[in-house]
Amino acid sequence: MRPTIRDLAARAGVSVATVNRVLAGHTAVSAQTREKVEAAAAEIGFYGLGAIQNRNLASRPRHCFGLLLLQPHRPFYQMTAAAFRNAAKALDNVDIDLRIEFLEDLSPQNTADRARALAKECEAICVTSAVHPIVSEALSEIERAGVKVFALISQLSATGEFPYIGLDNWKVGRQAAWVFANICKAPGKLGILMGNPRYRNQEMNETGFRSYFREHPSELTLLEPLSTFESSAIAEEMTEKLLTDHEDLVGLYVAGGGISGALQALRSSKRHGELVVVGYELMDVTRAALLEGSMTVAIAHPLENLAQVAVTNMLHSVDRRGNGGSQTRILPFNIYTRENI
């Protein structure tokens, strides 16, 4: 004899009327109760399990969130996008329509325009961008229109106008400095490559880096930073210049975009494997560099955790659970060497 609605109600610990409301897709039933009834239906082989699953799926809240990242050809941002997709799919009791946009053109006006366009479709957005008045005005305009804006990976405001989700980049810079101070075996110069100082994460990286050496004087000399403008080709050129101009170069800190170009220059030089090199993120190119000795340490974002926190914060911002407290989240960074990858 097949299980009845009364049997299902008894197994789920709810009333028959509640089971009927679940079967009818009534909106007054909580998500927790719907799940309980669905689980009980599966346990006893209830004939209406498919109907319950369909009703529960249809009753799930739906939200549209946006993610604005930098250039699509950069593996780190593809990895970030993948982590966000996984985080959105993993959420229970809610359907997330995740709109992911990549900025090929990093100009402030294009960034502002793309952010506005994305916000028209979304309830909350996460943005990775350089700080610029044109961008800041666009994001403030978006928030005034009721769409919550989160700064992702790089802070968008020194005043915390936009909640930030990412690393404490000052600490990241000091960690990188600690590596050089403790691993470099001889006095010499340290080269610094930055992508663009308008990215606050890079600015704070350099600030933390220099602050460590001011606090802990050493026989290492910090060179003035060179900008790669987030380009691998320019990073390769700048690294070649550092190697040519400074025979006493003992280390290279890649604090911004262009790591693949810098590593290519190091591989092609006669000094391959001699320098202490610190860069960011664990990707195919940095993993290979760590294993072969072109790179000493990689400092990385915990991408799965970053995405989970960001998606959860966006969800809280639209269902009002996030009101009354800071939604900025500082995450611990990962450190990789050839011995732990």
C-alpha positions in Angstrom: 0.0 0.0 0.0 1.5 3.3 -1.1 2.1 6.0 1.6 -0.7 8.5 2.0 -0.6 12.3 2.8 -1.3 11.4 6.4 1.7 9.1 6.4 3.8 11.9 5.0 2.6 14.4 7.6 3.4 12.0 10.4 6.9 11.3 9.0 7.6 15.0 8.5 6.1 16.0 11.9 3.7 18.5 10.4 -0.1 18.6 9.9 -1.9 17.2 7.0 -3.0 20.7 6.2 0.7 21.8 5.9 1.4 18.9 3.5 -1.5 20.0 1.4 -0.2 23.5 1.3 3.2 22.3 0.3 1.6 20.2 -2.5 -0.3 23.3 -3.6 2.8 25.5 -3.6 1.3 27.8 -1.0 3.7 30.7 -0.2 2.8 30.8 3.5 4.9 27.7 4.2 8.5 28.3 5.3 11.4 27.0 3.3 12.5 24.9 6.3 9.1 23.2 6.5 9.1 22.6 2.7 12.5 20.9 2.9 11.3 18.8 5.8 8.3 17.6 3.9 10.4 17.0 0.8 12.9 14.9 2.7 10.2 12.9 4.4 8.5 12.2 1.0 11.8 10.9 -0.3 12.3 8.7 2.7 8.9 7.0 2.5 8.6 6.9 -1.3 5.6 9.2 -1.4 4.0 9.3 -4.9 3.9 13.1 -5.0 7.6 13.6 -4.4 8.1 15.1 -7.9 5.3 17.6 -7.4 6.7 18.6 -4.0 10.2 19.1 -5.5 8.8 21.2 -8.3 6.7 23.3 -6.0 9.6 23.9 -3.6 11.9 24.8 -6.5 9.3 27.3 -7.8 8.9 28.9 -4.3 12.6 29.6 -3.9 13.6 33.3 -3.7 15.3 34.6 -6.8 17.9 37.3 -6.9 20.1 38.8 -9.6 23.7 39.8 -8.6 26.5 41.3 -10.7 30.2 40.9 -10.8 32.5 43.3 -12.6 36.0 42.0 -13.0 39.2 43.0 -14.9 40.4 41.6 -18.3 39.1 38.2 -19.3 42.5 37.0 -20.6 43.9 37.1 -17.1 43.6 33.6 -15.4 43.1 35.1 -11.9 39.9 36.8 -12.9 38.6 33.6 -14.7 39.3 31.7 -11.5 37.5 34.3 -9.5 34.5 34.1 -11.8 34.4 30.3 -11.5 34.6 30.5 -7.7 31.6 32.9 -7.7 29.6 30.6 -10.0 30.2 27.7 -7.6 29.3 29.8 -4.5 26.0 30.9 -6.1 25.1 27.3 -7.1 25.9 26.0 -3.6 23.4 28.3 -1.8 20.3 26.4 -0.4 16.8 27.8 -0.7 17.6 30.6 -3.1 18.3 30.9 -6.8 21.0 33.4 -7.8 21.2 34.7 -11.4 24.8 35.7 -11.5 25.8 38.2 -14.2 29.6 38.3 -14.7 31.2 41.1 -16.8 34.9 41.5 -17.7 36.5 44.8 -18.4 38.8 44.6 -21.4 39.0 48.4 -21.5 40.1 49.5 -18.1 39.5 53.3 -18.7 37.5 55.0 -15.9 34.6 56.0 -18.3 34.2 52.4 -19.6 34.3 51.1 -16.1 31.6 53.5 -15.0 29.4 52.8 -18.0 29.7 49.0 -17.6 28.9 49.3 -13.9 25.8 51.4 -14.6 24.6 48.9 -17.2 25.2 45.9 -14.9 23.4 47.6 -12.0 20.3 48.1 -14.1 19.9 44.3 -14.2 21.0 43.5 -10.6 20.0 44.0 -7.0 23.7 44.1 -5.8 27.1 44.2 -7.5 30.7 43.5 -6.7 33.2 45.6 -8.5 37.0 45.4 -9.0 38.3 48.7 -10.2 40.9 51.3 -9.9 39.9 54.4 -7.8 38.9 57.3 -10.0 36.4 60.2 -9.5 34.4 59.1 -12.6 34.1 55.5 -11.2 33.3 56.7 -7.7 30.6 59.0 -8.9 29.0 56.2 -11.0 29.1 53.8 -8.0 27.6 56.4 -5.7 24.8 57.0 -8.3 24.2 53.2 -8.4 23.9 53.0 -4.6 21.5 56.0 -4.6 19.3 54.1 -7.0 19.0 51.3 -4.4 21.6 48.8 -5.7 24.2 47.8 -3.1 27.9 48.1 -4.3 30.7 46.0 -2.8 34.4 46.6 -3.5 36.0 43.3 -4.4 39.8 42.5 -4.1 40.7 46.2 -4.2 39.1 48.9 -2.0 37.1 51.6 -3.8 37.2 54.2 -1.1 39.5 55.2 1.8 36.4 56.2 3.8 34.7 52.8 3.5 31.8 54.2 1.5 31.6 50.9 -0.3 32.0 47.7 1.9 35.2 45.8 0.9 35.7 42.1 0.6 39.3 41.0 0.2 42.7 40.9 2.0 44.4 43.3 4.4 46.8 44.5 1.7 49.0 46.4 4.1 49.7 43.0 5.9 50.2 41.4 2.5 52.9 43.9 1.7 54.6 43.4 5.1 54.5 39.6 4.6 56.2 40.0 1.2 58.9 42.2 2.8 59.4 39.6 5.5 60.1 37.0 2.8 62.9 39.2 1.3 64.4 40.2 4.6 64.7 36.5 5.7 65.5 34.7 2.5 67.8 37.1 0.6 71.3 35.8 1.3 73.3 38.9 0.3 72.9 42.7 0.3 71.5 44.2 -2.8 68.5 45.9 -4.5 64.9 44.9 -4.6 62.8 45.7 -7.7 59.1 46.5 -7.3 56.6 46.2 -10.1 53.2 47.7 -9.7 50.3 47.5 -12.1 48.6 50.9 -11.4 48.8 52.9 -8.2 45.2 53.8 -8.6 44.4 50.3 -7.4 44.2 50.7 -3.7 45.2 47.1 -3.0 48.5 47.7 -4.9 49.1 51.0 -3.2 48.6 49.4 0.2 50.8 46.5 -0.7 53.7 48.9 -1.4 53.0 50.9 1.7 53.1 47.8 3.9 56.2 46.6 2.1 58.1 49.8 2.7 56.8 50.1 6.3 58.4 46.8 7.2 61.8 47.9 6.0 61.5 51.2 7.8 60.8 49.2 11.0 63.4 46.6 10.3 66.4 48.2 8.6 68.5 45.9 6.4 71.2 45.9 3.8 68.5 45.6 1.1 67.8 48.8 -1.0 64.3 49.3 -2.3 64.2 50.7 -5.8 61.4 53.0 -7.0 58.4 51.0 -8.3 57.9 50.6 -12.0 54.3 50.5 -13.4 53.3 47.6 -15.7 49.8 49.1 -16.4 48.5 45.5 -15.8 50.3 44.4 -19.0 52.4 41.2 -19.2 54.4 42.6 -22.1 55.3 45.8 -20.1 56.1 43.7 -17.0 58.5 41.6 -19.1 60.2 44.7 -20.5 60.5 46.3 -17.0 62.0 43.1 -15.5 64.5 42.9 -18.3 65.4 46.6 -17.6 65.9 45.9 -13.9 68.1 42.9 -14.6 70.2 45.0 -17.1 70.5 48.1 -15.0 71.1 46.6 -11.6 73.7 43.8 -11.5 73.2 43.7 -7.7 69.5 43.0 -8.0 68.7 40.3 -5.5 64.9 40.3 -5.4 61.8 41.2 -7.4 58.4 42.0 -5.8 55.6 41.8 -8.4 52.8 43.8 -6.5 50.5 44.2 -9.5 49.4 42.7 -12.8 51.9 41.2 -15.3 53.3 38.4 -13.4 53.5 36.1 -16.4 55.7 38.7 -18.3 58.0 39.2 -15.3 58.5 35.4 -15.0 59.2 35.1 -18.7 61.9 37.7 -18.4 63.4 35.9 -15.5 63.4 32.5 -17.3 65.2 34.1 -20.3 67.9 35.7 -18.2 71.3 34.3 -17.1 70.2 34.9 -13.5 67.2 32.5 -13.7 66.6 31.0 -10.2 69.0 33.4 -8.5 66.6 36.1 -7.4 64.1 35.9 -4.6 60.7 36.6 -6.3 57.4 37.2 -4.6 54.1 37.6 -6.6 50.5 36.9 -6.3 47.9 34.1 -6.7 48.3 30.4 -7.4 47.6 29.9 -11.1 49.1 27.6 -13.7 51.9 30.1 -14.5 52.8 30.8 -10.8 52.5 27.1 -9.9 55.0 26.2 -12.6 57.3 29.1 -11.6 57.3 27.9 -7.9 58.1 24.4 -8.9 61.0 25.3 -11.3 62.4 27.9 -8.9 61.6 31.1 -10.9 59.4 32.2 -8.1 60.0 31.9 -4.3 56.6 32.7 -2.7 53.1 33.3 -4.0 50.6 35.2 -1.8 47.1 34.3 -2.8 43.4 35.1 -2.2 41.3 32.2 -0.8 39.0 32.4 -3.8 36.4 29.9 -2.7 36.0 31.7 0.7 36.1 35.1 -1.0 33.3 34.2 -3.3 31.2 32.6 -0.6 31.5 35.7 1.6 30.7 38.1 -1.3 27.6 36.2 -2.5 26.4 35.9 1.1 26.9 39.6 1.7 25.0 40.5 -1.4 22.2 38.2 -0.3 22.1 39.9 3.1 22.1 43.3 1.5 18.9 42.6 -0.4 17.0 40.8 2.3 18.0 43.3 5.0 19.7 40.9 7.3 23.0 42.8 6.7 21.6 46.1 8.1 23.1 47.5 11.3 26.7 46.4 10.9 29.7 46.6 8.7 29.6 44.4 5.6 33.4 44.7 5.0 35.1 41.3 5.3 38.9 41.0 5.6 40.0 37.4 4.7 43.2 35.6 5.6 45.6 35.2 2.7 47.3 31.9 1.6 51.1 31.5 1.3 52.5 29.1 -1.2 56.1 27.8 -1.9 57.3 24.9 -4.0 57.0 22.7 -0.9 53.3 23.1 -0.2 51.6 23.1 -3.6 
